[in-house]
Amino acid sequence: MFVFFINFASLILINRIMKKAIRILIRTLLLVSIVFLGYLCVMSIVTPIQFEEQKTAREKLVIKRLIDIRKVEIEFKNQNNRYTASVDTLMSFIREGKVAVVMKEGTLTDEQLNDGLTEAKATAIVRKGNAKEIAEYGLQNFRRDTTYVSVYESLFKNDYTLQNVADIFTIPYSEGQKFEINTTTFVNASGIPMSLFEAKADYKSYLGDLNRQELANLIDSKNKIDKYAGLQVGSVSEPNNNAGNWE
């Protein structure tokens, strides 16, 4: 009988311990769940903010290079009457091409302009070197000298070295991917052919290592409004004055 009471008391004690342990476990699980749900709530707010901050920082560099591509494409067209989609051609143009730079000294007065003197006429008079004629028109301090500098020095000397100027055509944060460059000839309503170009980088190329869901949401938002999911300058679909889609 004594042993029975001992065993019965033990069972009661064990039962109480088990109940207490279960209560502690439940409370612990509830606490963990609360913390986890809190974490999810915080991350649902923080993740989009972090993604947008990283996107903005990266796009500054991507936009800088798209603007640089636009610069060299425009200069190339000025000299060749067309754009080109060839990176090799553009690189040769940057390193070997020349740009005319007019060194200006002196300006025409209102009186000289009213007398019919123009920049072109004044330059021609000075170039002839007739001292009497130059004095007659009051052009002793007027100079318009044309010199030629390389395309690299004219456009990119302050931003790139000759060794890394090719980086212009590489998308930042893309592990070496190149900007997509396209050209076409567009015939306008007047029947006049126009050379067009575009350079672009899709979101996946420079945001691909960031949050996948945020990236998918961003791409989907552009697809729904039929907009390019990325950054682009110029267009081969229609003339847009070589504008960027961020402008």
C-alpha positions as CSV (number, residue, x, y, z in Angstrom):
1,M,0.0,0.0,0.0
2,F,2.8,2.4,0.9
3,V,4.5,1.7,-2.5
4,F,1.2,2.4,-4.2
5,F,0.9,5.8,-2.6
6,I,4.5,6.6,-3.5
7,N,3.9,5.7,-7.2
8,F,0.6,7.6,-7.2
9,A,2.4,10.7,-5.8
10,S,5.1,10.3,-8.3
11,L,2.6,10.3,-11.1
12,I,0.9,13.4,-9.8
13,L,4.3,15.1,-9.6
14,I,5.3,14.0,-13.1
15,N,1.9,15.2,-14.4
16,R,2.4,18.6,-12.8
17,I,5.9,18.9,-14.2
18,M,4.7,17.9,-17.7
19,K,1.9,20.4,-17.6
20,K,4.4,23.1,-16.5
21,A,6.8,22.1,-19.2
22,I,4.1,22.2,-21.9
23,R,3.0,25.6,-20.7
24,I,6.6,26.8,-20.9
25,L,6.9,25.3,-24.4
26,I,3.7,26.9,-25.6
27,R,4.8,30.3,-24.2
28,T,8.2,29.9,-25.9
29,L,6.6,29.0,-29.2
30,L,4.2,31.9,-29.0
31,L,7.1,34.2,-28.2
32,V,9.1,32.9,-31.1
33,S,6.1,33.3,-33.4
34,I,5.5,36.8,-32.3
35,V,9.2,37.6,-32.9
36,F,9.1,35.9,-36.3
37,L,5.9,37.7,-37.3
38,G,7.4,41.0,-36.1
39,Y,10.5,40.3,-38.2
40,L,8.4,39.6,-41.3
41,C,6.5,42.9,-40.7
42,V,9.7,44.8,-40.4
43,M,11.3,43.2,-43.4
44,S,8.1,43.9,-45.5
45,I,8.8,47.5,-44.9
46,V,12.6,47.5,-44.9
47,T,13.2,45.3,-48.0
48,P,11.5,47.6,-50.5
49,I,13.2,50.6,-49.0
50,Q,16.6,48.9,-49.2
51,F,15.9,47.7,-52.8
52,E,15.0,51.2,-53.9
53,E,18.1,52.7,-52.3
54,Q,20.4,50.2,-54.0
55,K,18.5,50.6,-57.3
56,T,18.9,54.4,-57.2
57,A,22.6,54.2,-56.4
58,R,23.3,51.8,-59.2
59,E,21.2,53.6,-61.7
60,K,23.3,56.8,-61.2
61,L,26.3,54.9,-62.7
62,V,24.2,53.2,-65.4
63,I,22.7,56.6,-66.5
64,K,26.2,58.2,-66.5
65,R,27.4,55.6,-69.0
66,L,24.3,55.8,-71.1
67,I,24.9,59.6,-71.3
68,D,28.5,59.0,-72.3
69,I,27.4,56.6,-75.1
70,R,25.0,59.2,-76.3
71,K,27.8,61.8,-76.4
72,V,30.0,59.7,-78.6
73,E,27.1,58.5,-80.8
74,I,26.1,62.2,-81.5
75,E,29.7,63.2,-82.3
76,F,30.1,60.1,-84.5
77,K,26.9,61.1,-86.4
78,N,28.0,64.7,-86.7
79,Q,31.0,63.5,-88.7
80,N,29.6,60.5,-90.5
81,N,25.9,61.4,-90.9
82,R,24.8,58.2,-89.2
83,Y,24.9,56.3,-85.9
84,T,26.6,53.0,-85.4
85,A,25.8,49.9,-83.3
86,S,29.5,48.7,-83.4
87,V,31.3,49.1,-80.2
88,D,34.6,48.5,-82.0
89,T,33.9,51.3,-84.4
90,L,33.0,53.7,-81.5
91,M,36.1,52.7,-79.6
92,S,38.3,53.4,-82.7
93,F,36.5,56.7,-83.1
94,I,37.1,57.7,-79.4
95,R,40.8,56.9,-79.6
96,E,41.6,58.0,-83.2
97,G,38.9,60.5,-84.2
98,K,39.3,64.3,-84.0
99,V,37.0,67.1,-83.0
100,A,37.3,70.6,-84.3
101,V,37.5,73.2,-81.4
102,V,37.2,76.9,-82.2
103,M,39.3,79.1,-79.9
104,K,37.5,82.4,-79.5
105,E,39.0,85.7,-78.6
106,G,37.1,88.9,-78.7
107,T,33.4,89.6,-79.5
108,L,31.6,91.8,-82.0
109,T,30.0,94.9,-80.7
110,D,26.4,95.9,-81.3
111,E,27.6,98.6,-83.6
112,Q,29.7,96.2,-85.7
113,L,26.7,93.8,-85.9
114,N,24.4,96.7,-87.0
115,D,26.9,97.5,-89.7
116,G,26.4,94.0,-91.1
117,L,29.5,92.4,-89.7
118,T,29.0,88.7,-88.9
119,E,31.2,86.1,-87.1
120,A,31.9,84.5,-90.5
121,K,32.7,87.7,-92.2
122,A,34.9,88.9,-89.4
123,T,36.8,85.6,-89.3
124,A,37.4,85.8,-93.1
125,I,38.8,89.3,-92.8
126,V,41.1,88.4,-90.0
127,R,42.3,85.3,-91.8
128,K,43.2,87.4,-94.9
129,G,45.7,89.2,-92.7
130,N,45.2,92.6,-94.2
131,A,46.2,94.9,-91.4
132,K,44.5,98.0,-92.9
133,E,41.2,96.1,-93.4
134,I,41.4,94.6,-89.9
135,A,41.8,98.0,-88.4
136,E,39.1,99.5,-90.6
137,Y,36.6,97.0,-89.1
138,G,38.0,97.2,-85.6
139,L,39.0,93.6,-85.5
140,Q,42.5,93.9,-84.0
141,N,41.5,91.8,-81.0
142,F,39.2,89.4,-82.8
143,R,40.4,85.8,-83.3
144,R,38.7,82.6,-84.3
145,D,41.3,79.8,-84.5
146,T,40.3,76.2,-85.2
147,T,42.3,73.4,-83.6
148,Y,41.7,69.7,-83.5
149,V,41.7,67.5,-80.5
150,S,41.0,63.8,-80.1
151,V,37.4,62.6,-79.4
152,Y,38.7,61.2,-76.1
153,E,40.2,64.5,-74.9
154,S,37.1,66.4,-76.0
155,L,34.5,64.2,-74.4
156,F,36.0,61.9,-71.8
157,K,39.4,63.1,-70.5
158,N,38.0,64.2,-67.2
159,D,36.1,60.9,-66.5
160,Y,38.2,58.1,-68.0
161,T,41.8,57.2,-68.8
162,L,42.7,55.8,-72.2
163,Q,43.1,52.5,-70.4
164,N,39.6,52.3,-69.0
165,V,37.6,54.4,-71.5
166,A,36.1,51.1,-72.9
167,D,34.2,50.8,-69.6
168,I,31.7,53.2,-71.1
169,F,30.1,50.2,-72.9
170,T,30.0,47.9,-69.9
171,I,26.9,47.9,-67.6
172,P,27.9,48.5,-64.0
173,Y,27.1,45.7,-61.5
174,S,26.5,43.3,-64.4
175,E,29.7,41.1,-64.2
176,G,30.9,42.4,-67.6
177,Q,27.7,42.5,-69.6
178,K,27.6,45.1,-72.4
179,F,25.0,47.7,-73.2
180,E,22.7,46.7,-76.0
181,I,23.1,49.2,-78.9
182,N,20.9,49.3,-81.9
183,T,20.6,51.6,-84.9
184,T,18.1,52.0,-87.7
185,T,17.0,54.4,-90.5
186,F,13.6,55.9,-89.9
187,V,11.6,57.6,-92.6
188,N,9.5,60.5,-91.3
189,A,6.2,61.7,-92.5
190,S,7.9,64.0,-95.1
191,G,9.8,61.0,-96.5
192,I,13.1,62.1,-95.1
193,P,15.3,59.3,-93.8
194,M,16.7,59.7,-90.3
195,S,19.4,57.8,-88.5
196,L,18.3,56.6,-85.0
197,F,20.0,54.8,-82.2
198,E,19.3,53.4,-78.8
199,A,21.4,52.0,-76.0
200,K,19.9,50.1,-73.1
201,A,20.4,47.9,-70.1
202,D,17.5,45.8,-68.6
203,Y,16.9,45.7,-64.9
204,K,18.1,42.1,-64.6
205,S,21.6,43.0,-65.9
206,Y,22.4,45.4,-63.0
207,L,19.9,44.5,-60.3
208,G,20.0,40.7,-60.7
209,D,21.8,40.1,-57.4
210,L,19.3,42.0,-55.3
211,N,16.0,40.8,-53.8
212,R,14.3,38.6,-56.4
213,Q,10.7,39.4,-55.4
214,E,11.3,43.2,-55.5
215,L,13.0,42.8,-58.9
216,A,10.1,40.7,-60.2
217,N,7.7,43.3,-59.0
218,L,9.6,46.1,-60.7
219,I,9.8,44.3,-64.0
220,D,6.1,43.4,-63.8
221,S,5.1,47.0,-63.1
222,K,6.9,48.1,-66.4
223,N,5.5,45.3,-68.4
224,K,1.9,46.2,-67.4
225,I,2.3,49.7,-68.8
226,D,4.2,48.5,-71.9
227,K,7.4,50.3,-70.9
228,Y,11.0,49.0,-71.2
229,A,12.0,47.2,-68.0
230,G,15.3,49.0,-67.6
231,L,17.2,52.1,-68.6
232,Q,17.4,53.3,-72.1
233,V,18.6,56.3,-74.1
234,G,17.4,57.0,-77.6
235,S,15.0,54.9,-79.6
236,V,14.9,53.0,-82.8
237,S,11.1,52.9,-82.8
238,E,10.6,56.7,-83.3
239,P,12.6,59.9,-83.0
240,N,12.8,61.1,-79.4
241,N,15.8,63.5,-79.6
242,N,18.0,60.8,-78.0
243,A,16.2,61.3,-74.7
244,G,16.7,58.9,-71.8
245,N,13.7,57.2,-70.3
246,W,14.6,58.6,-66.9
247,E,14.5,62.2,-68.2
